[in-house]
């Protein structure tokens, strides 16, 4: 399993448009991809589940992927999120 810890910087948080782009990107991969915020978890391939987390600016999130293309999936998601997030301290590496 690979994980990536991030801090949300976008002043709007993870709202509908970037969330839809993240879901679209995640759908290209075979791996199971989840997002964790606090004690809540959602499937990144589900727009409704992702939006239900109500991810606000400053939130600490963890993206986790498990499967044959897990590292590539997390790298693509990080690229898709761009400047909306930054790696959290100690969370910059994708850890297989």
C-alpha positions in Angstrom: 0.0 0.0 0.0 1.3 3.5 -0.9 0.2 6.6 1.0 0.6 10.3 0.6 -0.2 12.8 3.3 -1.2 16.3 2.1 -2.5 19.6 3.3 -5.3 21.3 1.3 -4.3 24.9 0.3 -7.1 25.8 -2.0 -9.2 28.5 -0.3 -12.3 26.7 -1.5 -11.2 23.3 -0.2 -11.8 20.3 -2.4 -15.0 21.5 -4.1 -16.9 20.0 -7.0 -14.8 20.9 -10.0 -11.4 19.7 -8.7 -13.1 16.7 -7.0 -14.6 15.6 -10.4 -11.1 15.9 -12.0 -9.6 13.7 -9.2 -12.4 11.1 -9.6 -11.7 11.1 -13.4 -8.0 10.6 -12.9 -8.5 7.9 -10.2 -10.7 6.0 -12.6 -7.8 5.4 -15.0 -6.1 3.1 -12.4 -6.8 -0.5 -11.3 -5.7 0.2 -7.7 -8.2 0.8 -4.9 -7.7 4.4 -4.0 -9.1 6.0 -0.8 -8.9 9.4 0.9 -8.8 9.7 4.7 -9.5 12.8 6.7 -9.7 12.4 10.5 -11.7 9.2 11.1 -13.6 9.4 7.8 -12.7 7.5 4.6 -14.0 7.7 1.1 -13.4 5.9 -2.2 -11.7 8.4 -4.5 -13.5 6.9 -7.5 -16.8 8.1 -6.2 -17.6 11.8 -6.6 -20.5 11.7 -4.1 -18.3 10.0 -1.4 -15.5 12.5 -2.0 -17.8 15.5 -1.8 -19.5 14.1 1.4 -16.2 14.5 3.2 -16.5 18.3 2.9 -12.7 18.8 2.7 -11.9 22.4 3.8 -8.8 24.6 3.4 -6.1 23.6 5.8 -7.4 20.0 6.1 -4.8 17.2 6.5 -5.7 14.4 4.1 -4.1 11.0 3.3 -4.4 9.5 -0.1 -3.9 5.7 -0.1 -3.7 3.3 -3.0 -3.4 -0.5 -3.0 -2.9 -2.4 -6.2 -0.7 -3.0 -9.2 -0.4 0.6 -10.2 -0.6 2.3 -6.7 2.5 4.5 -7.0 1.5 5.7 -10.5 -2.0 6.4 -9.3 -0.8 8.6 -6.3 1.7 10.4 -8.6 -1.1 11.2 -11.1 -3.5 12.4 -8.3 -0.8 14.6 -6.8 -0.2 16.1 -10.3 -3.9 16.6 -10.9 -4.4 18.4 -7.5 -1.4 20.7 -8.4 -1.2 23.8 -6.2 -4.5 22.9 -4.4 -2.4 20.8 -2.0 1.1 20.5 -0.6 2.8 17.5 1.0 2.4 17.5 4.8 5.6 17.4 6.9 6.9 13.9 6.6 4.3 13.1 3.9 6.0 14.0 0.7 7.0 10.5 -0.3 4.9 7.8 -1.8 5.6 4.9 0.5 5.1 1.5 -1.1 
